[in-house]
Amino acid sequence: MSVTFERPHALGTHRVIEPAGAMPQSAWKIDSTPVACENEILCEVETLNIDSASFKQIADAEAGDADKIAAHVERIVRERGKQHNPVTGSGGMFIGRVLEVGRALRGVDVAPGDRIASLVSLTLTPLHLESIERVDVATGRIWVKAKAILFASGLWAKLPSDIDENVALAVLDVAGAPAQVKRLVKPGQTVVVIGADGKSGMLSCAQAKLRAGATGRVIGVVPDLTTPSARLLVHAGLVDALVRSDARDALGTSAAVAAHAPELADVVVNCVNVPGTELASILCAKDDAIVYFFSMSTSFTAAALGAEGVGKDITMIVGNGYCKGHADTALQTLRDNPAIHAYFNAKYQGAQA
């Protein structure tokens, strides 16, 4: 079954196949026909960046085998018309080239031939996948031959000229985290970043350190103190303390944090890619604190009931991947932190299909 596009909607509801009345993100299946409506942008997709929680789940399910991971992703896209992991509920983003801009969007600042990164989730992006060329298990990057549709409401960013495009993709994939940290953290506050050694965690630590200032403290929580990214956080001065703890151990993690911040944190940022870390985040927060769950592995039922169960009066924020200016903030955070930039270059720069 295929929908007709007689009245294309700015939010993409005309692409929904099932269930009727759903929005593209919540729909089980959408129409990925690679033809642009008058208010859509058609893109040639070169690279998918699967979000960390989703890629870990798929990689674990397929024992880290690249060919099996590729087949797994192909099944999802074939079944749903989009890269929407049914287990984690998350997707990722893409890099590609604009092929066509619908006539109703002629005023937008994008034209055929422009190279862009999508800033909306693959969970709502119609994706017509022709083939998967290569899977990079280490980074969650997938090179493809594919086409995608961006709706009139969709967000995108032109790739910057001063940053390698593969590095830019890695940064833009988590742009919401440092941008939200910029909003949330105030001078003099204590900030705890759980999962500080990942992409979003490193950028969040940098932004938290900047915002908290000389009178504030940033404490990172990582599962291993010996990784290159963990060592970088210390050597570059992006944290005031780095503690080793499995964030699924709520009491152990909160005790480790309390050793460095007895009054606990004003702001807690959760950047992990595994489930079961909600209560650790809550226990690291003082009363009246803010806990920002950027992680797509978060169970918001567990977070809400967990906070109630331990009597914590805190504000919990859903990890909205978008806030105004988030792409610019994330890229500028990278530019302002040469150590992180060098690390990202070493890990992501110049990758070829």
Number of C-alpha atoms within 10 A of each C-alpha: 6 11 15 12 14 8 10 17 17 15 18 24 21 19 26 26 22 18 13 10 12 15 18 24 23 16 21 21 23 31 22 24 16 18 15 20 21 20 20 25 25 23 29 23 26 18 24 25 23 26 25 26 24 25 25 18 18 23 18 12 13 16 11 16 14 16 13 16 22 21 14 17 21 19 13 15 22 17 14 23 27 30 30 28 24 13 11 19 15 22 26 27 24 30 26 23 21 22 18 20 22 16 13 12 14 12 9 9 8 18 15 13 13 14 20 21 24 26 25 21 22 24 26 30 29 29 27 22 21 12 13 19 14 16 21 14 15 9 15 20 24 22 21 21 14 19 23 29 26 26 26 20 13 18 13 18 15 16 20 14 8 8 16 16 20 22 22 25 26 22 23 28 27 27 28 26 34 28 24 26 23 21 12 19 23 18 15 15 20 24 35 31 30 31 26 30 28 17 21 28 27 26 28 36 29 25 28 33 28 18 20 20 16 11 10 18 24 29 25 30 29 25 16 16 17 11 11 11 22 24 14 18 24 15 11 13 14 27 25 17 17 25 20 17 22 17 25 16 13 19 14 15 24 23 17 17 26 16 11 16 19 13 14 22 29 23 29 31 33 31 30 28 21 19 15 17 26 26 23 24 26 30 24 30 28 19 17 13 20 22 29 24 26 24 27 24 24 23 14 14 10 15 21 15 13 17 20 12 11 11 12 17 15 18 15 18 14 13 19 14 20 17 14 10 11 21 24 15 21 27 21 11 22 23 15 13 15 12 18 22 19 14 15 20 17 11 15 20 17 12 13 8 13
